[in-house]
Amino acid sequence: DNRSINTLTLNNCFNQSDINGCRALATLLTCGRPFVALSFSRNSLSGIEDVAAALATNPQLETLRIGDNQLSDSDAGLIAEALKQNT
């Protein structure tokens, strides 16, 4: 268990239709590792409820890059609310 890894970049890794990028990101956020930065861009994320819930309980995370995904306005609102609780 290597806790020295605190930054992880997984860009363009979960674009296949049979892989759920949101589930993978939510799992990373709740695995107990003290991630400071996660980059999860270009992964066809959508329906981000589980990720938002995980963000709300992950105060050590300082940077989350999720650009170039398929997020809706509703998804953005869920993330914004989660980040308010994250402090």
C-alpha positions in Angstrom: 0.0 0.0 0.0 1.9 3.0 -1.3 0.5 6.2 0.3 3.2 8.4 -1.2 1.2 8.4 -4.5 -0.9 11.5 -4.2 -1.4 12.6 -7.8 -2.9 10.4 -10.5 -3.6 11.1 -14.2 -6.0 8.9 -16.0 -6.9 10.9 -19.1 -8.6 9.2 -22.0 -8.6 5.8 -20.3 -12.3 5.1 -19.9 -13.9 5.8 -23.3 -15.1 2.3 -24.1 -18.8 1.8 -23.8 -18.4 -1.1 -21.4 -16.3 0.7 -18.9 -17.9 3.1 -16.4 -15.5 6.0 -15.8 -17.7 7.5 -13.1 -17.6 4.3 -11.1 -13.8 4.2 -11.4 -13.4 7.8 -10.4 -15.8 7.4 -7.4 -13.8 4.3 -6.3 -10.6 6.3 -6.4 -12.1 9.1 -4.4 -13.3 6.7 -1.7 -10.4 4.2 -1.5 -8.9 6.0 1.5 -5.8 7.2 -0.3 -4.9 10.9 0.3 -5.1 12.1 -3.3 -4.2 15.7 -3.7 -4.8 15.8 -7.5 -6.7 13.7 -9.9 -6.9 14.3 -13.6 -9.7 12.4 -15.3 -10.2 14.4 -18.5 -11.5 12.9 -21.8 -13.2 9.9 -20.2 -16.8 10.2 -21.4 -18.0 10.8 -17.9 -21.7 11.5 -17.5 -24.2 10.8 -14.8 -21.8 11.9 -12.1 -23.9 11.4 -8.9 -21.5 8.8 -7.3 -18.5 11.0 -8.0 -20.2 14.0 -6.5 -21.0 12.1 -3.3 -17.4 10.9 -3.1 -16.1 14.5 -3.6 -18.2 15.7 -0.7 -16.2 13.5 1.7 -12.7 14.0 0.2 -11.2 17.2 1.8 -7.6 16.4 0.9 -8.3 16.7 -2.8 -7.1 20.0 -4.0 -7.3 19.6 -7.8 -9.8 17.7 -9.9 -9.5 17.9 -13.7 -12.5 16.5 -15.5 -12.6 18.6 -18.6 -13.7 17.3 -22.0 -16.2 14.9 -20.6 -19.9 14.7 -21.3 -21.2 16.4 -18.2 -24.6 18.1 -18.1 -25.5 21.3 -16.3 -27.1 19.1 -13.6 -23.8 17.2 -13.2 -21.9 20.5 -12.8 -24.4 21.5 -10.1 -23.9 18.3 -8.2 -20.1 18.8 -8.3 -20.4 22.4 -7.2 -22.6 21.4 -4.2 -20.2 18.5 -3.3 -17.3 20.9 -3.3 -19.0 23.2 -1.0 -19.3 20.4 1.5 -15.7 19.3 0.9 -14.1 22.1 2.9 
